[in-house]
Amino acid sequence: MSDSITKYNEREIEQNLPNWFQGNLYSTGDKVRNPKTGDSFWLTRVELSLYDYYKGLHYIMDVRGYDEAFAADVVKLERWFLQNNKNAHQALIK
C-alpha cells in the first residue's frame, strides 16, 4: 500500500466533524482539483464535506457580498484544514 493511501486511510479513521459544522457529511471522500493551479488532492468524507462548504461560502459571498458570519466560518474552515491536513490546505486553500 502506498504511503499516500496509508495516510488517507489514517485520516479517514481519525477525523470527526468539528462541533460548529452544521452541514451534511458525505458518505465517501473524493478527488478534488484546484482549478487555478491544477493540483489535485484526495479528500476524506469529512474533508470533502468541509471543503464543499468552504467553496460554497466563497461562492455565496462572491454573489451576495461580504457576510460576517460566513467570513467567520471561512476562517474556521481554513484553520481546520491547516491543523488537520496541511497538504490539502496548501493544494486547495492557500
Sequence and secondary structure as in RCSB ss.txt:
>XXXX:A:sequence
MSDSITKYNEREIEQNLPNWFQGNLYSTGDKVRNPKTGDSFWLTRVELSLYDYYKGLHYIMDVRGYDEAFAADVV
KLERWFLQNNKNAHQALIK
>XXXX:A:secstr
  HHHHHHHHHHHH    TT  S   SS EEEE TTT  EEEE HHHHHHHHHHHHHHHHHHHH   HHHHHHHH
HHHHHHHHH HHHIIIII 
